[in-house]
Amino acid sequence: MYAPLLALGLAAAAPESVTSRDRAAQTPDPDQPLVDTTDAPASPPEIEPATSTPVSASDEPVTTEPAAPPVAIEPATPAPPVAAAPPPPPADPRPRWWGPDPRPKVSGYGGPALRLSGLNGAFAAFVGLEGGINILQRVTIGASLQWLLNPVDAGPFSRGAATRININYGGLVVDVAYVRGKRVAGTVGGLLGGGGGCVQNPENGRCADRTAFFVGEPRAGLRVVLAPIVRLHLALGYRLVAARTWTGPANLGGPTGTITLEFGWF
């Protein structure tokens, strides 16, 4: 029964103690200096920083912004191609003096000729010139002149003096290449013309008698191109002679072998 009374006594005593403490706090201490607090600004209240609670991905929905529409990029206009400079013409490996390539249909040729032959049973050598035109590198038409280098013995003259014979001849020359390669060709042709002969005194070279004759010289040959402007013509034939009657040998014909060095466009 004393417990309720004890509780009531404690409750009545508690406010008095608190009031006495407040009065003691408000009573100034005579040893402390007085501070005027009327004009001092009130200090702002302290604000505790807010603590943010992390939000999990499951608690807050994630909003995805719609992607921007693609921007249409116009294709760049290609620059016009730069015209390349034409390549320089290839250098011609052939010297200019070798002539045009391809060859013209008609061109000329010419050169020295050497004929080795027989005359009155003895050896005779003729030198001369031959030249003409080439047609399609297949047909040649030209002319030839031949002079005897070594007059041969003609036997005793009717008066008993020793004599020698000397002849010269020439004429039209025609050759046809019946087989033709790049550098070699086979030919047939010949010479048709005339000439003259003389029975000479070997001491003074004067002619004791003269004659004129017709000559035909068929031949077959081989042409070899040594260079674009040089060709070698080798031929074998026989010289046929019809001469008027005279005091010299009746037969002026004989086999022939001809070597001609031709210059032209081949």
C-alpha positions in Angstrom: 0.0 0.0 0.0 3.0 2.3 0.4 4.1 1.9 -3.2 1.5 4.3 -4.7 2.4 6.9 -2.2 6.1 6.6 -2.9 5.5 7.0 -6.6 3.5 10.1 -6.1 6.2 11.6 -3.9 8.9 11.0 -6.6 6.8 12.6 -9.2 6.3 15.8 -7.2 9.9 16.1 -6.4 11.2 15.7 -9.9 9.9 19.0 -11.4 11.3 21.0 -8.6 14.7 19.7 -9.1 14.6 20.5 -12.7 13.4 24.0 -12.0 16.1 24.6 -9.5 18.7 23.5 -12.0 17.3 25.9 -14.7 17.4 28.8 -12.3 21.0 28.0 -11.4 21.9 27.9 -15.1 20.2 31.3 -15.7 22.0 32.9 -12.7 25.1 34.6 -14.0 28.4 33.8 -12.5 30.0 36.9 -10.9 33.5 35.6 -12.0 32.6 35.3 -15.8 32.5 38.4 -18.0 29.2 39.4 -19.4 28.7 38.8 -23.1 26.1 40.8 -25.0 24.2 38.4 -27.1 21.5 40.7 -28.3 23.3 41.6 -31.6 25.0 38.3 -32.3 23.5 36.6 -35.3 22.0 33.3 -34.6 24.1 30.5 -35.9 22.3 28.5 -38.6 21.2 25.1 -37.5 23.3 22.3 -38.6 21.9 20.3 -41.4 22.8 16.7 -41.5 23.6 15.5 -45.0 20.9 13.4 -46.4 21.8 9.9 -46.9 20.5 8.4 -50.2 19.3 4.9 -50.0 20.5 3.0 -53.1 17.7 1.9 -55.2 18.1 -1.5 -56.8 17.3 -2.1 -60.4 14.5 -4.3 -59.3 12.8 -1.5 -57.3 13.0 1.3 -59.9 11.9 0.7 -63.5 14.5 1.6 -66.1 13.1 3.7 -68.9 14.9 3.4 -72.3 14.8 6.4 -74.5 13.9 5.7 -78.1 16.9 5.6 -80.5 17.2 8.5 -82.8 16.2 7.7 -86.3 19.2 7.1 -88.7 20.3 10.1 -90.6 20.3 9.5 -94.3 23.8 10.3 -95.7 23.9 11.2 -99.3 26.6 9.4 -101.2 29.4 11.6 -102.2 29.6 12.5 -105.8 32.7 10.8 -107.2 35.2 13.2 -108.7 35.6 12.8 -112.5 38.5 10.6 -113.3 41.6 12.4 -114.3 42.6 11.6 -117.8 45.9 9.8 -117.7 48.6 11.0 -120.1 48.9 8.7 -123.1 51.9 6.5 -122.8 54.9 7.5 -124.9 55.1 5.5 -128.2 57.4 2.6 -127.9 60.9 3.2 -129.2 61.5 1.7 -132.5 64.4 -0.7 -132.2 65.2 -0.3 -135.9 67.3 2.6 -137.0 65.6 5.0 -139.2 67.9 4.4 -142.1 66.8 0.7 -142.2 63.6 1.9 -143.9 59.9 1.7 -143.2 58.2 -1.3 -141.6 56.1 -2.8 -143.1 57.9 -2.6 -146.4 56.2 -0.9 -149.3 54.8 -3.0 -152.1 57.4 -1.7 -154.5 61.0 -0.8 -153.6 64.4 -0.7 -155.2 67.6 -2.6 -154.9 71.0 -2.6 -156.4 74.6 -3.8 -155.9 77.8 -5.3 -157.3 77.8 -8.7 -158.9 80.6 -11.2 -159.5 80.2 -14.0 -162.2 82.5 -16.9 -162.4 82.2 -18.6 -165.8 83.9 -20.5 -168.6 84.9 -19.0 -171.9 86.5 -20.8 -174.8 87.5 -23.6 -172.5 89.2 -21.3 -169.9 88.2 -19.8 -166.6 86.7 -16.3 -166.9 85.6 -13.8 -164.2 83.1 -11.1 -164.8 82.3 -8.1 -162.6 79.4 -5.8 -162.9 76.4 -4.1 -161.5 72.8 -5.2 -161.1 69.8 -3.3 -159.9 66.0 -2.9 -160.3 62.8 -3.0 -158.3 61.2 -5.4 -155.9 57.5 -6.1 -156.3 55.9 -7.5 -153.1 59.3 -8.9 -152.2 58.6 -11.7 -154.7 59.4 -10.4 -158.2 62.5 -8.5 -159.2 62.8 -6.7 -162.5 66.1 -4.9 -163.3 69.2 -4.7 -165.5 72.7 -6.1 -165.3 76.0 -5.1 -167.0 79.1 -7.4 -167.0 82.7 -6.9 -167.9 85.3 -9.6 -168.3 88.2 -9.2 -165.9 90.7 -11.6 -167.4 90.7 -11.8 -171.2 91.4 -15.4 -172.2 93.6 -16.9 -174.9 91.8 -17.0 -178.3 94.5 -18.9 -180.1 96.5 -17.7 -183.2 95.0 -15.2 -185.4 94.6 -15.8 -189.1 97.8 -13.9 -189.7 99.6 -16.1 -187.2 99.8 -13.5 -184.3 98.8 -14.5 -180.8 95.4 -13.1 -179.7 93.1 -13.0 -176.7 89.4 -12.7 -176.5 87.5 -10.0 -174.5 83.7 -9.8 -174.2 81.2 -7.7 -172.3 77.4 -8.1 -172.1 74.3 -7.0 -170.3 70.5 -7.0 -170.4 67.2 -7.3 -168.7 67.1 -9.4 -165.5 64.0 -11.0 -164.1 63.8 -13.2 -161.0 60.8 -14.7 -159.2 60.8 -16.1 -155.7 58.8 -19.3 -156.0 59.6 -20.4 -152.4 59.8 -17.6 -149.9 60.6 -17.6 -146.2 61.3 -14.8 -143.7 65.0 -14.7 -144.6 65.5 -17.2 -147.3 63.9 -17.5 -150.7 64.4 -19.7 -153.8 64.4 -18.0 -157.2 64.2 -18.7 -160.9 64.9 -16.2 -163.6 67.6 -15.1 -165.9 69.1 -12.4 -168.1 68.1 -11.6 -171.6 70.2 -9.1 -173.7 73.2 -8.8 -175.8 76.9 -7.9 -176.0 80.0 -7.7 -178.0 83.3 -9.5 -178.4 86.8 -8.5 -179.6 89.9 -10.4 -180.6 92.7 -8.4 -179.2 96.4 -8.1 -179.7 97.9 -8.9 -176.3 100.8 -6.5 -176.9 98.8 -3.3 -177.6 95.2 -4.2 -176.8 93.9 -3.3 -180.3 91.0 -5.3 -181.6 91.8 -7.3 -184.8 88.2 -8.4 -185.2 84.9 -7.6 -183.5 81.5 -9.3 -183.2 78.1 -8.7 -181.7 75.9 -11.4 -180.2 72.7 -12.2 -178.5 72.8 -13.6 -175.0 70.4 -15.5 -172.8 71.3 -16.6 -169.3 68.7 -18.7 -167.4 69.5 -19.3 -163.8 68.2 -20.6 -160.5 69.2 -19.1 -157.2 68.9 -18.6 -153.5 68.4 -15.3 -151.7 69.5 -14.8 -148.1 68.5 -11.7 -146.2 71.6 -10.7 -144.1 70.1 -7.5 -142.7 67.0 -5.4 -143.3 68.9 -3.6 -146.0 71.3 -6.2 -147.2 70.6 -9.4 -149.2 72.8 -12.0 -150.8 71.8 -13.6 -154.1 73.5 -16.8 -155.2 72.7 -18.2 -158.6 73.8 -20.9 -161.0 73.1 -20.8 -164.7 74.4 -21.1 -168.3 75.2 -18.4 -170.8 73.8 -19.0 -174.2 75.4 -16.9 -177.0 74.4 -16.5 -180.7 77.1 -14.4 -182.4 77.7 -13.5 -186.0 80.5 -15.1 -187.9 83.9 -13.7 -187.1 87.5 -14.8 -186.9 87.3 -15.4 -183.1 86.0 -18.5 -181.3 82.5 -19.6 -182.4 81.3 -20.6 -178.9 81.2 -17.8 -176.4 78.9 -19.5 -174.0 79.5 -21.4 -170.8 78.3 -22.2 -167.2 78.0 -19.3 -164.8 77.9 -18.9 -161.0 76.8 -15.5 -159.8 77.2 -13.8 -156.4 75.3 -10.5 -156.0 75.3 -8.3 -153.0 72.1 -6.4 -153.0 71.2 -3.3 -151.0 67.6 -2.2 -150.5 64.6 -2.7 -148.3 64.1 -6.4 -147.8 
